[in-house]
Amino acid sequence: MLKTAIIFLVIMFGFTGISAGEKPVNTDHPVLQLESREIDMGQLVSGGRVSGEIHITNAGSKDLLISRVRSSCGLMIPIWPDEPIAEGNEVVIRFRYNTSRLGPFNRNIIIHSNGHPKTHVVKVTGEVIPSRKNDEP
């Protein structure tokens, strides 16, 4: 009987949870909603800079302010909007990645805001491969 009650509670609470892509119910504060928490940039050719984007929506009822965006590595540079994001509006955080280091990479972009929760992490992965010029003897 206790096992059945626990399973029932787990199922009920599992359906009411908030995940990326869902709008929370009855918010009276800004809510930062990410389109995706992971970005796979695939294979990148060395010797240049590539760009990526993180799409954010304010799913709350008050203006969302992005106070700071930082990366876990100096090879990745984020650029974010300064202006408040009104309820329901979407903005884009852009980032550049310097492909000077060969091999796979796994970096994080950390977004700080007045939203709920205050901090979000987006995982960026990929692999830098040598350019054709570097492959030739």
N, C-alpha and C positions, 0 to 999 in steps of 0.2 A: 504494500500500500504506500509506504513512504517512498519507495523507488518510483512508483507511478506519479506521485505528487511532484517529485523533483524533476522528472522528465517533462511533466506538464509546465512547470514554472520556467524551465530552460527554454522550451519551445515558445512560450508566450513572450518572454523577455527578448528572445532572439528576433522575433518579428517586429518588436517596437524599437530596436536599436537604430541609430543613425549611421549611415555609411556614406562614403564619398559618392556624390551624385544625387542624394536624397535631400529634400528640403525639410529642416526641422519644423516641428509644430509649435505655435505660440511663442515666438521669440520676441523679446523686448530689448534686444541688444544686437549689435552687428555679429554676423556669422560668416566666417570665411569658408567658402565652399570651393574645393579644388576639382577641376575636371578629371585629373588623374594624380595619383601619388607616386607614380613611376613613369619615367621617360627613357625609352631605349633608343639611343641615337644610331645604333647599328655600327657598321664599319665606316670609319672616317680615314681619309688619306692624309698622311702627315704633311706638315709644311704650311699650314694655314689656320684660319679661324673659322669655326662653324657656329651657327646660331641655333638656338632653341627657344621655345615659348612655354610658359605655364599660364593656363587660363584660370582665372579666379572670378567667382561670382559672390556678391553680397547677398546671402540668403536670409539676412536678418532684417529688422525694422528700423535700425539706426544706421547712420553713415559709418562705413568701414574705413579705417585709416591704416595703411601699411607703413609702419614706422621704420622698419629696417629689413633688408634682405641680405643674407650673407651666404657664402659658399664654403664648403669644407676644404677647398683647394684654391691656390692662387691662379691656377690655369683657367678657372671658370669665373667670369665676371657678370653679375646680375645687374639689370637696370629695371627700376620699378617706377610707377607713377606716384607723384606727390599729392595729387588732389584726392579729396574724399570720394569714396565709391558709394553712391546712393543705393537704396534698397532695390534689389533685382538687377542691378547693372553688372556688367562684366568688364574686367580689365585684363591686360596681358603683361606678365613679367617676362622680359626678354633676357637671355643670357648668351654669352659668347664663350666658346671653349677653344683654348689654344692647343693645337694638335702636335706640339713639339715632342711629347713623350710617346714612344711606341708601346703598344700592348693594351690589354683590357683596362678599363677604368670604371670605378664605382664611386661617385661623388654625391654629396648631399647639398641641396639648397634649402636654407632655413629661412622661413618667412615669419616675421614678428609683426603683430597687428594689435588693434584694440578689440578684435573679434573674439569669438568663443570657439575653440580654445585660443589662447594667446599666440601659440607657436605651432607652425606646421612644417613638416619636413617632406621634401620631394626628392626622391632617389633618381639620379641620372646615371645611366650606364652606357657603355659602348666599347669599341675597340679601335685603337689607332693603328693603321697598317702603313707600311712604307710606301712611298710614292714610287712610280716606275723608274724615275731617275735614280733613286737609291738602290733599286734592285739590280741595275746593270753594273757589271764589273768595270 
